[in-house]
Amino acid sequence: VVGADNCGTYTWKQAILAEEKGTPMYLSVERAAKAAWALYKYGEWLRKNNKYEDYVERFRKIIGY
């Protein structure tokens, strides 16, 4: 998950809360889209190299899921 903030007073406060919870926030929708695309491509690479399940399992342990 990634987010975008258009720098309004309300959204700025919400962006801070989102980042505190671990969601990376970007100053533009374009940057957020590029970050999401990079995460998608990384997921493809993990699957291609048979590392996806291990990665997900480690992540679940980190977040307690």
PDB file of N, CA, C and O in Angstrom, chain B, residues numbered from 101:
ATOM      1  N   VAL B 101       0.849  -1.176   0.000  1.00  0.00           N
ATOM      2  CA  VAL B 101       0.000   0.000   0.000  1.00  0.00           C
ATOM      3  C   VAL B 101       0.889   1.232   0.000  1.00  0.00           C
ATOM      4  O   VAL B 101       1.864   1.311   0.748  1.00  0.00           O
ATOM      5  N   VAL B 102       0.547   2.177  -0.835  1.00  0.00           N
ATOM      6  CA  VAL B 102       1.208   3.482  -0.856  1.00  0.00           C
ATOM      7  C   VAL B 102       0.121   4.546  -0.903  1.00  0.00           C
ATOM      8  O   VAL B 102      -1.023   4.263  -1.259  1.00  0.00           O
ATOM      9  N   GLY B 103       0.485   5.769  -0.543  1.00  0.00           N
ATOM     10  CA  GLY B 103      -0.492   6.845  -0.560  1.00  0.00           C
ATOM     11  C   GLY B 103       0.080   8.109  -1.161  1.00  0.00           C
ATOM     12  O   GLY B 103       1.293   8.247  -1.322  1.00  0.00           O
ATOM     13  N   ALA B 104      -0.813   9.033  -1.493  1.00  0.00           N
ATOM     14  CA  ALA B 104      -0.407  10.327  -2.043  1.00  0.00           C
ATOM     15  C   ALA B 104      -1.066  11.424  -1.220  1.00  0.00           C
ATOM     16  O   ALA B 104      -2.201  11.280  -0.767  1.00  0.00           O
ATOM     17  N   ASP B 105      -0.348  12.514  -1.034  1.00  0.00           N
ATOM     18  CA  ASP B 105      -0.828  13.651  -0.256  1.00  0.00           C
ATOM     19  C   ASP B 105      -0.704  14.905  -1.099  1.00  0.00           C
ATOM     20  O   ASP B 105       0.375  15.213  -1.606  1.00  0.00           O
ATOM     21  N   ASN B 106      -1.801  15.631  -1.251  1.00  0.00           N
ATOM     22  CA  ASN B 106      -1.747  16.843  -2.065  1.00  0.00           C
ATOM     23  C   ASN B 106      -1.383  18.083  -1.255  1.00  0.00           C
ATOM     24  O   ASN B 106      -1.527  19.207  -1.737  1.00  0.00           O
ATOM     25  N   CYS B 107      -0.912  17.881  -0.028  1.00  0.00           N
ATOM     26  CA  CYS B 107      -0.383  18.943   0.846  1.00  0.00           C
ATOM     27  C   CYS B 107      -1.447  19.865   1.413  1.00  0.00           C
ATOM     28  O   CYS B 107      -1.114  20.958   1.873  1.00  0.00           O
ATOM     29  N   GLY B 108      -2.696  19.474   1.400  1.00  0.00           N
ATOM     30  CA  GLY B 108      -3.715  20.246   2.097  1.00  0.00           C
ATOM     31  C   GLY B 108      -3.572  20.019   3.596  1.00  0.00           C
ATOM     32  O   GLY B 108      -2.973  19.027   4.012  1.00  0.00           O
ATOM     33  N   THR B 109      -4.106  20.910   4.406  1.00  0.00           N
ATOM     34  CA  THR B 109      -3.961  20.805   5.859  1.00  0.00           C
ATOM     35  C   THR B 109      -4.518  19.490   6.387  1.00  0.00           C
ATOM     36  O   THR B 109      -3.863  18.808   7.174  1.00  0.00           O
ATOM     37  N   TYR B 110      -5.718  19.134   5.959  1.00  0.00           N
ATOM     38  CA  TYR B 110      -6.336  17.896   6.427  1.00  0.00           C
ATOM     39  C   TYR B 110      -5.552  16.680   5.953  1.00  0.00           C
ATOM     40  O   TYR B 110      -5.231  15.795   6.747  1.00  0.00           O
ATOM     41  N   THR B 111      -5.245  16.635   4.672  1.00  0.00           N
ATOM     42  CA  THR B 111      -4.556  15.452   4.143  1.00  0.00           C
ATOM     43  C   THR B 111      -3.146  15.340   4.694  1.00  0.00           C
ATOM     44  O   THR B 111      -2.631  14.232   4.846  1.00  0.00           O
ATOM     45  N   TRP B 112      -2.512  16.467   4.998  1.00  0.00           N
ATOM     46  CA  TRP B 112      -1.164  16.427   5.577  1.00  0.00           C
ATOM     47  C   TRP B 112      -1.202  15.715   6.926  1.00  0.00           C
ATOM     48  O   TRP B 112      -0.343  14.885   7.222  1.00  0.00           O
ATOM     49  N   LYS B 113      -2.202  16.045   7.741  1.00  0.00           N
ATOM     50  CA  LYS B 113      -2.335  15.392   9.047  1.00  0.00           C
ATOM     51  C   LYS B 113      -2.618  13.901   8.880  1.00  0.00           C
ATOM     52  O   LYS B 113      -2.074  13.075   9.612  1.00  0.00           O
ATOM     53  N   GLN B 114      -3.466  13.565   7.922  1.00  0.00           N
ATOM     54  CA  GLN B 114      -3.776  12.159   7.671  1.00  0.00           C
ATOM     55  C   GLN B 114      -2.557  11.410   7.132  1.00  0.00           C
ATOM     56  O   GLN B 114      -2.352  10.236   7.441  1.00  0.00           O
ATOM     57  N   ALA B 115      -1.753  12.101   6.325  1.00  0.00           N
ATOM     58  CA  ALA B 115      -0.538  11.487   5.783  1.00  0.00           C
ATOM     59  C   ALA B 115       0.434  11.154   6.903  1.00  0.00           C
ATOM     60  O   ALA B 115       1.071  10.101   6.878  1.00  0.00           O
ATOM     61  N   ILE B 116       0.554  12.031   7.874  1.00  0.00           N
ATOM     62  CA  ILE B 116       1.435  11.765   9.019  1.00  0.00           C
ATOM     63  C   ILE B 116       0.956  10.524   9.763  1.00  0.00           C
ATOM     64  O   ILE B 116       1.760   9.661  10.113  1.00  0.00           O
ATOM     65  N   LEU B 117      -0.339  10.432  10.003  1.00  0.00           N
ATOM     66  CA  LEU B 117      -0.890   9.252  10.680  1.00  0.00           C
ATOM     67  C   LEU B 117      -0.639   7.980   9.874  1.00  0.00           C
ATOM     68  O   LEU B 117      -0.286   6.944  10.438  1.00  0.00           O
ATOM     69  N   ALA B 118      -0.819   8.058   8.564  1.00  0.00           N
ATOM     70  CA  ALA B 118      -0.594   6.889   7.708  1.00  0.00           C
ATOM     71  C   ALA B 118       0.863   6.454   7.759  1.00  0.00           C
ATOM     72  O   ALA B 118       1.152   5.260   7.843  1.00  0.00           O
ATOM     73  N   GLU B 119       1.788   7.416   7.708  1.00  0.00           N
ATOM     74  CA  GLU B 119       3.210   7.066   7.765  1.00  0.00           C
ATOM     75  C   GLU B 119       3.572   6.457   9.108  1.00  0.00           C
ATOM     76  O   GLU B 119       4.389   5.539   9.171  1.00  0.00           O
ATOM     77  N   GLU B 120       2.975   6.955  10.181  1.00  0.00           N
ATOM     78  CA  GLU B 120       3.233   6.378  11.505  1.00  0.00           C
ATOM     79  C   GLU B 120       2.795   4.920  11.572  1.00  0.00           C
ATOM     80  O   GLU B 120       3.349   4.139  12.345  1.00  0.00           O
ATOM     81  N   LYS B 121       1.809   4.556  10.770  1.00  0.00           N
ATOM     82  CA  LYS B 121       1.327   3.169  10.716  1.00  0.00           C
ATOM     83  C   LYS B 121       2.064   2.329   9.679  1.00  0.00           C
ATOM     84  O   LYS B 121       1.775   1.144   9.516  1.00  0.00           O
ATOM     85  N   GLY B 122       3.027   2.949   8.970  1.00  0.00           N
ATOM     86  CA  GLY B 122       3.846   2.181   8.036  1.00  0.00           C
ATOM     87  C   GLY B 122       3.505   2.325   6.567  1.00  0.00           C
ATOM     88  O   GLY B 122       4.083   1.625   5.736  1.00  0.00           O
ATOM     89  N   THR B 123       2.583   3.213   6.222  1.00  0.00           N
ATOM     90  CA  THR B 123       2.234   3.418   4.819  1.00  0.00           C
ATOM     91  C   THR B 123       3.086   4.538   4.242  1.00  0.00           C
ATOM     92  O   THR B 123       3.003   5.672   4.713  1.00  0.00           O
ATOM     93  N   PRO B 124       3.899   4.251   3.240  1.00  0.00           N
ATOM     94  CA  PRO B 124       4.697   5.326   2.640  1.00  0.00           C
ATOM     95  C   PRO B 124       3.797   6.307   1.895  1.00  0.00           C
ATOM     96  O   PRO B 124       2.914   5.906   1.137  1.00  0.00           O
ATOM     97  N   MET B 125       4.034   7.588   2.119  1.00  0.00           N
ATOM     98  CA  MET B 125       3.235   8.639   1.488  1.00  0.00           C
ATOM     99  C   MET B 125       4.109   9.436   0.533  1.00  0.00           C
ATOM    100  O   MET B 125       5.285   9.680   0.804  1.00  0.00           O
ATOM    101  N   TYR B 126       3.526   9.835  -0.578  1.00  0.00           N
ATOM    102  CA  TYR B 126       4.240  10.592  -1.608  1.00  0.00           C
ATOM    103  C   TYR B 126       3.517  11.905  -1.866  1.00  0.00           C
ATOM    104  O   TYR B 126       2.315  12.022  -1.626  1.00  0.00           O
ATOM    105  N   LEU B 127       4.261  12.889  -2.357  1.00  0.00           N
ATOM    106  CA  LEU B 127       3.701  14.219  -2.574  1.00  0.00           C
ATOM    107  C   LEU B 127       2.893  14.338  -3.858  1.00  0.00           C
ATOM    108  O   LEU B 127       2.273  15.373  -4.103  1.00  0.00           O
ATOM    109  N   SER B 128       2.890  13.302  -4.673  1.00  0.00           N
ATOM    110  CA  SER B 128       2.092  13.339  -5.895  1.00  0.00           C
ATOM    111  C   SER B 128       1.562  11.944  -6.204  1.00  0.00           C
ATOM    112  O   SER B 128       2.133  10.932  -5.800  1.00  0.00           O
ATOM    113  N   VAL B 129       0.461  11.928  -6.925  1.00  0.00           N
ATOM    114  CA  VAL B 129      -0.126  10.655  -7.347  1.00  0.00           C
ATOM    115  C   VAL B 129       0.838   9.929  -8.273  1.00  0.00           C
ATOM    116  O   VAL B 129       0.927   8.702  -8.245  1.00  0.00           O
ATOM    117  N   GLU B 130       1.558  10.683  -9.092  1.00  0.00           N
ATOM    118  CA  GLU B 130       2.503  10.077 -10.032  1.00  0.00           C
ATOM    119  C   GLU B 130       3.603   9.316  -9.292  1.00  0.00           C
ATOM    120  O   GLU B 130       3.956   8.202  -9.677  1.00  0.00           O
ATOM    121  N   ARG B 131       4.139   9.913  -8.240  1.00  0.00           N
ATOM    122  CA  ARG B 131       5.184   9.225  -7.469  1.00  0.00           C
ATOM    123  C   ARG B 131       4.627   7.996  -6.753  1.00  0.00           C
ATOM    124  O   ARG B 131       5.279   6.953  -6.701  1.00  0.00           O
ATOM    125  N   ALA B 132       3.431   8.124  -6.209  1.00  0.00           N
ATOM    126  CA  ALA B 132       2.803   6.979  -5.547  1.00  0.00           C
ATOM    127  C   ALA B 132       2.573   5.846  -6.542  1.00  0.00           C
ATOM    128  O   ALA B 132       2.777   4.677  -6.214  1.00  0.00           O
ATOM    129  N   ALA B 133       2.150   6.191  -7.757  1.00  0.00           N
ATOM    130  CA  ALA B 133       1.927   5.175  -8.792  1.00  0.00           C
ATOM    131  C   ALA B 133       3.232   4.494  -9.179  1.00  0.00           C
ATOM    132  O   ALA B 133       3.260   3.280  -9.380  1.00  0.00           O
ATOM    133  N   LYS B 134       4.313   5.262  -9.287  1.00  0.00           N
ATOM    134  CA  LYS B 134       5.617   4.670  -9.611  1.00  0.00           C
ATOM    135  C   LYS B 134       6.067   3.721  -8.504  1.00  0.00           C
ATOM    136  O   LYS B 134       6.614   2.653  -8.779  1.00  0.00           O
ATOM    137  N   ALA B 135       5.834   4.112  -7.255  1.00  0.00           N
ATOM    138  CA  ALA B 135       6.206   3.247  -6.135  1.00  0.00           C
ATOM    139  C   ALA B 135       5.379   1.965  -6.145  1.00  0.00           C
ATOM    140  O   ALA B 135       5.916   0.880  -5.922  1.00  0.00           O
ATOM    141  N   ALA B 136       4.077   2.082  -6.402  1.00  0.00           N
ATOM    142  CA  ALA B 136       3.217   0.899  -6.463  1.00  0.00           C
ATOM    143  C   ALA B 136       3.645  -0.023  -7.601  1.00  0.00           C
ATOM    144  O   ALA B 136       3.639  -1.245  -7.448  1.00  0.00           O
ATOM    145  N   TRP B 137       4.017   0.560  -8.741  1.00  0.00           N
ATOM    146  CA  TRP B 137       4.481  -0.238  -9.878  1.00  0.00           C
ATOM    147  C   TRP B 137       5.771  -0.977  -9.524  1.00  0.00           C
ATOM    148  O   TRP B 137       5.942  -2.145  -9.872  1.00  0.00           O
ATOM    149  N   ALA B 138       6.672  -0.288  -8.831  1.00  0.00           N
ATOM    150  CA  ALA B 138       7.929  -0.925  -8.429  1.00  0.00           C
ATOM    151  C   ALA B 138       7.656  -2.090  -7.480  1.00  0.00           C
ATOM    152  O   ALA B 138       8.314  -3.126  -7.575  1.00  0.00           O
ATOM    153  N   LEU B 139       6.703  -1.937  -6.572  1.00  0.00           N
ATOM    154  CA  LEU B 139       6.344  -3.037  -5.678  1.00  0.00           C
ATOM    155  C   LEU B 139       5.763  -4.214  -6.457  1.00  0.00           C
ATOM    156  O   LEU B 139       6.058  -5.372  -6.158  1.00  0.00           O
ATOM    157  N   TYR B 140       4.947  -3.915  -7.447  1.00  0.00           N
ATOM    158  CA  TYR B 140       4.385  -4.963  -8.301  1.00  0.00           C
ATOM    159  C   TYR B 140       5.495  -5.724  -9.030  1.00  0.00           C
ATOM    160  O   TYR B 140       5.502  -6.954  -9.058  1.00  0.00           O
ATOM    161  N   LYS B 141       6.426  -4.982  -9.614  1.00  0.00           N
ATOM    162  CA  LYS B 141       7.528  -5.614 -10.342  1.00  0.00           C
ATOM    163  C   LYS B 141       8.400  -6.438  -9.395  1.00  0.00           C
ATOM    164  O   LYS B 141       8.880  -7.507  -9.771  1.00  0.00           O
ATOM    165  N   TYR B 142       8.608  -5.952  -8.175  1.00  0.00           N
ATOM    166  CA  TYR B 142       9.381  -6.700  -7.187  1.00  0.00           C
ATOM    167  C   TYR B 142       8.664  -8.004  -6.847  1.00  0.00           C
ATOM    168  O   TYR B 142       9.303  -9.047  -6.706  1.00  0.00           O
ATOM    169  N   GLY B 143       7.342  -7.950  -6.714  1.00  0.00           N
ATOM    170  CA  GLY B 143       6.567  -9.163  -6.475  1.00  0.00           C
ATOM    171  C   GLY B 143       6.711 -10.159  -7.612  1.00  0.00           C
ATOM    172  O   GLY B 143       6.816 -11.363  -7.380  1.00  0.00           O
ATOM    173  N   GLU B 144       6.716  -9.658  -8.847  1.00  0.00           N
ATOM    174  CA  GLU B 144       6.945 -10.537 -10.003  1.00  0.00           C
ATOM    175  C   GLU B 144       8.309 -11.208  -9.908  1.00  0.00           C
ATOM    176  O   GLU B 144       8.440 -12.407 -10.151  1.00  0.00           O
ATOM    177  N   TRP B 145       9.321 -10.424  -9.553  1.00  0.00           N
ATOM    178  CA  TRP B 145      10.672 -10.962  -9.442  1.00  0.00           C
ATOM    179  C   TRP B 145      10.732 -12.022  -8.345  1.00  0.00           C
ATOM    180  O   TRP B 145      11.344 -13.074  -8.527  1.00  0.00           O
ATOM    181  N   LEU B 146      10.092 -11.743  -7.199  1.00  0.00           N
ATOM    182  CA  LEU B 146      10.077 -12.717  -6.108  1.00  0.00           C
ATOM    183  C   LEU B 146       9.440 -14.029  -6.558  1.00  0.00           C
ATOM    184  O   LEU B 146       9.952 -15.106  -6.255  1.00  0.00           O
ATOM    185  N   ARG B 147       8.333 -13.939  -7.276  1.00  0.00           N
ATOM    186  CA  ARG B 147       7.664 -15.158  -7.755  1.00  0.00           C
ATOM    187  C   ARG B 147       8.526 -15.911  -8.765  1.00  0.00           C
ATOM    188  O   ARG B 147       8.646 -17.134  -8.702  1.00  0.00           O
ATOM    189  N   LYS B 148       9.122 -15.171  -9.689  1.00  0.00           N
ATOM    190  CA  LYS B 148       9.958 -15.786 -10.722  1.00  0.00           C
ATOM    191  C   LYS B 148      11.135 -16.533 -10.107  1.00  0.00           C
ATOM    192  O   LYS B 148      11.558 -17.566 -10.628  1.00  0.00           O
ATOM    193  N   ASN B 149      11.661 -16.016  -9.006  1.00  0.00           N
ATOM    194  CA  ASN B 149      12.828 -16.608  -8.357  1.00  0.00           C
ATOM    195  C   ASN B 149      12.468 -17.469  -7.148  1.00  0.00           C
ATOM    196  O   ASN B 149      13.317 -17.767  -6.308  1.00  0.00           O
ATOM    197  N   ASN B 150      11.192 -17.865  -7.073  1.00  0.00           N
ATOM    198  CA  ASN B 150      10.702 -18.746  -6.005  1.00  0.00           C
ATOM    199  C   ASN B 150      11.032 -18.231  -4.608  1.00  0.00           C
ATOM    200  O   ASN B 150      11.398 -19.009  -3.727  1.00  0.00           O
ATOM    201  N   LYS B 151      10.903 -16.930  -4.409  1.00  0.00           N
ATOM    202  CA  LYS B 151      11.177 -16.332  -3.111  1.00  0.00           C
ATOM    203  C   LYS B 151       9.944 -15.664  -2.505  1.00  0.00           C
ATOM    204  O   LYS B 151      10.002 -15.153  -1.387  1.00  0.00           O
ATOM    205  N   TYR B 152       8.838 -15.665  -3.231  1.00  0.00           N
ATOM    206  CA  TYR B 152       7.643 -14.943  -2.805  1.00  0.00           C
ATOM    207  C   TYR B 152       7.083 -15.477  -1.489  1.00  0.00           C
ATOM    208  O   TYR B 152       6.821 -14.699  -0.571  1.00  0.00           O
ATOM    209  N   GLU B 153       6.900 -16.780  -1.386  1.00  0.00           N
ATOM    210  CA  GLU B 153       6.303 -17.366  -0.177  1.00  0.00           C
ATOM    211  C   GLU B 153       7.157 -17.086   1.049  1.00  0.00           C
ATOM    212  O   GLU B 153       6.620 -16.767   2.110  1.00  0.00           O
ATOM    213  N   ASP B 154       8.473 -17.198   0.927  1.00  0.00           N
ATOM    214  CA  ASP B 154       9.360 -16.897   2.056  1.00  0.00           C
ATOM    215  C   ASP B 154       9.254 -15.433   2.458  1.00  0.00           C
ATOM    216  O   ASP B 154       9.220 -15.110   3.645  1.00  0.00           O
ATOM    217  N   TYR B 155       9.201 -14.553   1.471  1.00  0.00           N
ATOM    218  CA  TYR B 155       9.096 -13.119   1.735  1.00  0.00           C
ATOM    219  C   TYR B 155       7.794 -12.806   2.476  1.00  0.00           C
ATOM    220  O   TYR B 155       7.796 -12.072   3.464  1.00  0.00           O
ATOM    221  N   VAL B 156       6.694 -13.363   1.997  1.00  0.00           N
ATOM    222  CA  VAL B 156       5.394 -13.118   2.620  1.00  0.00           C
ATOM    223  C   VAL B 156       5.378 -13.665   4.041  1.00  0.00           C
ATOM    224  O   VAL B 156       4.856 -13.016   4.947  1.00  0.00           O
ATOM    225  N   GLU B 157       5.933 -14.830   4.242  1.00  0.00           N
ATOM    226  CA  GLU B 157       5.964 -15.425   5.579  1.00  0.00           C
ATOM    227  C   GLU B 157       6.766 -14.559   6.554  1.00  0.00           C
ATOM    228  O   GLU B 157       6.341 -14.344   7.689  1.00  0.00           O
ATOM    229  N   ARG B 158       7.913 -14.067   6.115  1.00  0.00           N
ATOM    230  CA  ARG B 158       8.716 -13.170   6.970  1.00  0.00           C
ATOM    231  C   ARG B 158       7.946 -11.893   7.282  1.00  0.00           C
ATOM    232  O   ARG B 158       7.967 -11.417   8.417  1.00  0.00           O
ATOM    233  N   PHE B 159       7.268 -11.337   6.285  1.00  0.00           N
ATOM    234  CA  PHE B 159       6.491 -10.113   6.485  1.00  0.00           C
ATOM    235  C   PHE B 159       5.354 -10.345   7.479  1.00  0.00           C
ATOM    236  O   PHE B 159       5.101  -9.507   8.344  1.00  0.00           O
ATOM    237  N   ARG B 160       4.676 -11.473   7.355  1.00  0.00           N
ATOM    238  CA  ARG B 160       3.580 -11.782   8.277  1.00  0.00           C
ATOM    239  C   ARG B 160       4.073 -11.883   9.711  1.00  0.00           C
ATOM    240  O   ARG B 160       3.379 -11.457  10.634  1.00  0.00           O
ATOM    241  N   LYS B 161       5.250 -12.437   9.909  1.00  0.00           N
ATOM    242  CA  LYS B 161       5.812 -12.515  11.257  1.00  0.00           C
ATOM    243  C   LYS B 161       6.110 -11.123  11.800  1.00  0.00           C
ATOM    244  O   LYS B 161       5.909 -10.855  12.985  1.00  0.00           O
ATOM    245  N   ILE B 162       6.586 -10.247  10.936  1.00  0.00           N
ATOM    246  CA  ILE B 162       6.902  -8.876  11.359  1.00  0.00           C
ATOM    247  C   ILE B 162       5.641  -8.142  11.806  1.00  0.00           C
ATOM    248  O   ILE B 162       5.647  -7.457  12.828  1.00  0.00           O
ATOM    249  N   ILE B 163       4.560  -8.286  11.040  1.00  0.00           N
ATOM    250  CA  ILE B 163       3.337  -7.540  11.363  1.00  0.00           C
ATOM    251  C   ILE B 163       2.408  -8.309  12.299  1.00  0.00           C
ATOM    252  O   ILE B 163       1.370  -7.790  12.711  1.00  0.00           O
ATOM    253  N   GLY B 164       2.779  -9.543  12.634  1.00  0.00           N
ATOM    254  CA  GLY B 164       1.976 -10.326  13.558  1.00  0.00           C
ATOM    255  C   GLY B 164       0.676 -10.835  12.975  1.00  0.00           C
ATOM    256  O   GLY B 164      -0.348 -10.866  13.656  1.00  0.00           O
ATOM    257  N   TYR B 165       0.715 -11.232  11.718  1.00  0.00           N
ATOM    258  CA  TYR B 165      -0.483 -11.721  11.030  1.00  0.00           C
ATOM    259  C   TYR B 165      -0.435 -13.204  10.852  1.00  0.00           C
ATOM    260  O   TYR B 165      -1.362 -13.789  10.291  1.00  0.00           O
TER     261      TYR B 165
END
